[in-house]
């Protein structure tokens, strides 16, 4: 049986989603919980993508194959009883045997959150990048529009990226205001290592008036990481949603 799950987590205390040699990842915690339920010591989960240390998820998706007889409708409650408070499974469903959380994904949405209040919100400080001076939101919206479409995102990928192609398609790039808080929502068919954080860092430069919005096409065309802005802080980033044809969790 192939089971897909949607999980939310606060990434503050973890070294990212994907298993690392030094441990303490969300994947490690989830696999330990599932193994304690099934007794399948070799069980491994497949995530829709990796998130870095300090990055959060509202709707991360993973799948795994199991011979367990636990009814699918009981999986979320059963697994949550074995997870820490900062990791919560929100949905579980049986999916086709060939479903793969990463390869089957059609669209992914990330949210980057910026707090422009004079003082940081002590209760939200782990989820928002604090920027205490005003930002030009209209200029930021204009900059975001230039990312929509199919582009080579070499300028917006980490120099450590190992992907054979840096061409990706961005379907939507929006700025949503919530008082002093700004959310950048970016939806695409896939993302490169640090891509969203570099886009966010560049758009913040535009908001500060240090870069023109119409500079974005030239930065994309340059295919040079040095041309784009800094990599924004990890804690402002959340993997918001992953969309599939075979699996549609309610978030």
ABEGO torsion letter per residue (X at the ends): XBBBBBBBBBAAABAEABBBAAEGBAAAAAAAAAAAAAGBAABBBBBAEBBBBGBBBABBBBBBBBABABBAAAAAAAAAAABBAABBBABBBBBBAABBAAAABABBBBBBBBBABABBBAAAAAABBBBABBBBAAAAAAAAAAABEBBBAAAABBAABABABABBBBABBBBBBBEABBBBBBBBAEBBBGAAAAAAAAAAAAAAGABBAAAAAAAAAAGBAAABBBBBBAAABBBABBBBAABBBBX
